[in-house]
């Protein structure tokens, strides 16, 4: 039986990922800070027939992540897949986020992926097998207002992973690396994130079911791809950023107001300490969430879309030039 490790696994996308691997007959090891919610997640997954190991740990602590990896190997004999999913954020204008808050978001959202990857490689490189999946976001390449700390941390994940991938290729390692870029997802995160705006956080449409993200992660382990882009909004943002970045900036500026819901008091949230509440996959906006299960593209498919978009622009330009030339010719007579 194979073993998958999932960080940030006690709720939301992480719990959906763990559930997907349990359904496929894998053992799962769940890493998160909140022991009580981890125990709840374990009960839910075992009720579905899963073999589950829970490891309360702060993924921003490299020593704790390494200790978790050692425990997993001791109990299960090895690690076949490691999914770096943990994150945190501060919803606020960039100038209202403190240096300590930037540091904490960077530690839990970026450095946690570094520490998890290094812990996985310590096991996978000698065994010459394994898949590592980084859960990132479309906001890594098209940032949004009120999310400066999170967007910066997610952007760092791609740079680290690309460098590491080249090193693994150079040593002819069979260990695979994949980055999953996610759209807006209906998870509990907006209900417990640190929020300094004075308004409830709203994730704008289109909003997607966490199980779509889990399906993309499982696909990346079973059929490794360099990158997978989930949801139409992710590849639309990427195309806009590549083809018309100024236009993309203005569109992103419009997202500021769209993220602000009903008035509420500022909330400290789960930035430093784990939030309370049960282990659950879905957030508060289930009625808006698209329940598709296979709306994701690989990097090669996205590149083909870019080529098609560029070709369309070229053909449109050529057609416009031809039409202008004909009008100019006619005006002479």
N, C-alpha and C positions, 0 to 999 in steps of 0.2 A: 504494500500500500504506500502511495506517495504522500509527502508532507508539504503543505503550503503554510507559510508564515504571513500573517496580515497585521500591519500596524494600524493604529487608529481603528481597531476592529470591534469596538463595543457598540457601535451604532452607525446609522447612515450607510454610506458607500462601503465602508469597511465591513460592516456586518453583512451587507448584501453580497460582497465578494466571498466572505467566509461561507455563507449559505450556498453559493454557487459551487464552491469546491466540495462541500459536504455532499451536495446532490450528485456530484460526479464520483463519489466514493473516496475522496481524499481525506486524510487526517488534517486537521487545522490547528495551528498554534496562534493564539490571539494575544496581541500586545496592545495595552492601553493603560492609562493612569488609574482609572476608577475601578477599584476591585469589586465594588458592589455591582456595577453595571456589567463588568466582565463576567461575573458569576451568573447574571441574568442571561447574557448572551450564550454562555455555555449550556445552560438549561434548555434554551430554545433550540440550539443546534443538536444537542444530544437527543432531544425529542424527535428530531428528524433522522436519527440514526447515526449521527456524526461521532467521531472520536476527536475530542477537543481537549487541548491543553491551554490554560489561561496563565498569562504572565503579566501581572501588574508592574508597569515600568514607565518612566518618563522617557520618551524617545529622544529628547534633547540631551540626555545623559548617555554619552558613548559607553561608559563602563556598564551601565544598566542594560543597554542593548546587547553588548557582548556577552554579559552574563545570561541574558535570555536565550541567545543563540546556543550557548553551551548547554543550557538546560534542555533545549529542544533536541539537540543531537544526542544527549545522554538518554532521553526518554524515547525518542523515535528513531534514532540511528542515523539521521541525516536530514538534509533540507533540499527539496527538489524545486521549490519556488518560493521567492521572497517578494512580497508586494508592499512597497513603501507608500502608504496611504495617509498617514497621520498629518494633520495640519492645524493651524489656528489662524485667526485674523483679528484685526481691529477695524471696525467700521467707523471711519472718521475722515475728515479732510487731512491731507498729508501733514499740514502744519500743526494739527492738534494731536498727532501721534508722538509720544515721547520717545527719546532714545532707548529707554529700557523696553518699551513696547515693540519698537522695531527689532531690537535684539532678540526678544522672546519669540516673535513671529518668525524671524529668520531661523532661530534654533529649532523650532518645532516643525516648520514647513520645508526648510531647505536642509539644514544640518542633519535633521532626523533621517533624511533620505541618504545623505552621505554615510552616516553611522550605520544605518541598516544595510546599505550596499556593502560596506567594508566587512561587516559581520557575516553577511552571506558569502562574500568572496573567500573569507577565511575557511569556510567549509567547502564551497563549490570548486574553487580552483584546484585544490589537491585531488578532489574526486573527479574532476574534469566533466562535470555535468551540472545543470541547473539553469533556472530562468529567473531573472530579476526584472521586476516591473515597477517603474516609477509612475505614480498617479499624479499627473500635472493638470493644467487647466488651459482653456483657450485664452484666459487672461495672462498667460505667460508671454504671448506674442502680441496681444492687443489689450493693453491694460485698461482698466475702468477706474473712474473716479471713486473716491471713498475707500479704495482698496490698495493704497500704495505699498504698504508693508507686505501684504500677501502677494501682490503682483510681482514685486521685486524678488521675493523669495522663490516663487515658482519659476521665474525667468532663469534664476541661477541653476535650477535643477537640470535644465537642458544643456547648459555649458559643461557642468560636471559630467553628465552622462555621455556626451559626445566625446570628451577627452578620454574617459575611461574606456569607451567602446573601441577607440583607436588602439589603446594599449592592449586590450584583449585580442584584437585582430592581429596585432604585431607578434604576440606570443602564441598565436594559433590556438587560443582557448575556445572550447565549445560552449562556454557559458554565454547565455544570450542576455541582451539588454533591450528593453522596450520602454517607450514613454507613451502614456495614454493621456491625450488632451481632452478634457471634459468640458461640457457646456454647463449652463445653469441646471442644478439638480435639486429635486425636492427631498432634502434631508432635514434633520432637526437642527443643523448648525445655526441657521439664522435666529433660533430661539435661545441660544446660549452663548453666542459670540460676544466678545466685548464690543459695546456699541456706545459711541460718544456723540451721536448726531441729534439725540432728542426725538428720534422717530424709530419705529420698528423697521427692521430691514426687510425689504421685498426683493426677491430675485425676479427680474423681469422675464417675460415670455420671450422665446419658448423655454419651458421648463420640462425636464426629463425625469423619468423614473430611475432611481438608483440601480435597479436591476439591469438596465441597459449598460451602465458603466461596468457592473460586475461581469456581464457577458463579454464585453470588450477585453477586460483583464484576463478572463479565462481563455479567450481566444489567443491572446498574446503569449500565454504560457504554452498552450498546446500547439500553436502554429506561430512561432516567434516572428514579429515584425519590428522594424526599427521604430516606427511610430504608428499610432492609431488615433484617429481624430473622431470623436464621438459627437453626434448631433449636428444637424444642419447649421446651427448658429456658429459652431466652432469653425467649420471650414469657410463659412461666409466671412467671419471676422478675419481669418487668416488671409483670404483672397483680397479683402478690402485693404488690409494693412500692407500687403505686398504691392498691390496695383495702384492704390490711391491713399497713401498714409495721411495726407492732410484732411481728406474727406473722412477717413476713419477717426481721426481726432475729433472732428466736429460731431460725428455720430456718437462717439463715446461720451462727449460732454453732455449729450442729452440723456445719458443713462443716470446722471447724478440724481435728478429729481425722481426718476422712475424707481430708484431704490429706496425711497423714503416713504414709509407707510404712516400708520396712525401715530400721533404723539405718544411718547413714553419717556420715562426717566432714564438717564444714562445707566448702563448696566456694566458691571465689572466682568461678568461672564466667566468663561472657562480658560482664560489666557494663562493664568498662573496655577489655579487649582481645577481639578475636574468638575464638570457640572453634575448636577443631580438629575435623577429621572431614569426611567426604564431603558433597556436596550431595545431600540426600535429602528427600523430602516427608514421609514417614511417621515417626511416633515409635515408642516401644517397646510400644504397647498396641493394635496393629492388630487383634487378636482381639476387642477390646471395641468397636471403632469402627463406628458405623453408616455404611453405605455408600450411603445415599440421596443423590440428586443434586438434588432439587428441594424440600427441606423448608425453605422460607423464605417470609416474608410481607412485604408492603410496609406502610408506615405506615398507609395507609387501611384495610387489612385488619385490622391490629392495633387500630385505633380501633374498628372494627366489633365485634371481640371484646370490647373493654372495654365498649361499649354493651350487648352481649349479656349480659356478666357482671353489670353493674349492673342490667339489667332482670330477670335471674334472681334477684338478691338482693331486688329490690323485690317481685317476685311471691311469693318465698318468705316475705318478711315479711308481705305481705298475706294469704297463706294461713294463716300462723300466727295473725295477729290474728283472722281469721274463725273459726278453730278454737277459739281461746280464748273468743271471744264466744259461740259455740254451747254450749261447756261451761258458761260462766257462766249462760246462759239456762236450761239444763237443771237446774242446781243449785238454781234457784229453785223447782222443782216436786217 
